[in-house]
Amino acid sequence: MTPSVKRILHEVNKLTPFERVEIIDLILESFDNQSDKAIEKAWIDEAKKRLESYKKGETDFSTEDEIFSSIVSEAR
């Protein structure tokens, strides 16, 4: 651990649990970038497309049990 990280950790340990959670949230947010947002948007668009397809009767659904059963039988 670098000296600066040790110093920061020492200061963070003086904070209340709530303040430490705030720090954690801010650190995690600092990792967010545009590519993450683009991926999230793509997943949202795909989910909307699939929902619309289902509502129009263009596709059906499988239960969780059916999906897992299919996976197990394919693995054999």
C-alpha positions in Angstrom: 0.0 0.0 0.0 1.4 3.4 -1.0 1.9 6.1 1.6 -0.8 8.2 0.1 -3.3 5.3 0.2 -2.4 4.6 3.8 -3.0 8.3 4.7 -6.3 8.4 2.9 -7.4 5.1 4.6 -6.4 6.5 7.9 -8.6 9.6 7.3 -11.5 7.5 5.9 -11.5 5.4 9.1 -12.3 8.5 11.1 -15.5 9.0 9.2 -18.9 7.7 10.2 -20.2 4.6 8.5 -22.6 6.8 6.4 -19.8 9.0 5.3 -17.7 6.0 4.3 -20.6 4.7 2.2 -20.8 8.1 0.5 -17.1 7.8 -0.3 -17.6 4.3 -1.7 -20.4 5.5 -3.9 -18.3 8.4 -5.2 -15.4 6.1 -5.9 -17.6 3.6 -7.8 -19.2 6.4 -9.8 -15.7 7.6 -10.8 -15.3 4.3 -12.7 -18.4 4.9 -14.8 -17.6 6.0 -18.3 -19.3 6.6 -21.6 -18.9 3.0 -22.8 -20.7 1.8 -19.7 -23.6 4.1 -20.5 -23.6 3.0 -24.1 -23.8 -0.7 -23.0 -26.5 0.1 -20.5 -28.5 1.9 -23.3 -28.1 -1.0 -25.6 -29.4 -3.4 -23.0 -32.4 -1.1 -22.3 -33.2 -0.9 -26.0 -32.9 -4.7 -26.4 -35.2 -5.2 -23.4 -37.8 -2.8 -24.9 -37.6 -4.5 -28.3 -38.1 -8.0 -26.7 -41.0 -6.7 -24.6 -42.7 -5.2 -27.7 -42.1 -8.4 -29.7 -43.7 -10.4 -26.8 -46.7 -8.1 -26.6 -47.3 -8.4 -30.3 -47.3 -12.2 -30.0 -44.2 -12.5 -32.2 -42.4 -14.4 -29.6 -43.2 -16.6 -26.6 -41.5 -17.2 -23.3 -40.0 -20.0 -21.3 -40.3 -20.6 -17.6 -37.2 -20.7 -15.5 -37.6 -24.4 -15.0 -37.8 -25.0 -18.8 -34.6 -23.0 -19.4 -32.6 -24.7 -16.7 -33.8 -28.1 -17.8 -32.8 -27.3 -21.4 -29.3 -26.2 -20.2 -28.9 -29.4 -18.2 -30.0 -31.7 -21.1 -27.7 -29.8 -23.5 -24.7 -30.3 -21.2 -25.2 -34.0 -21.2 
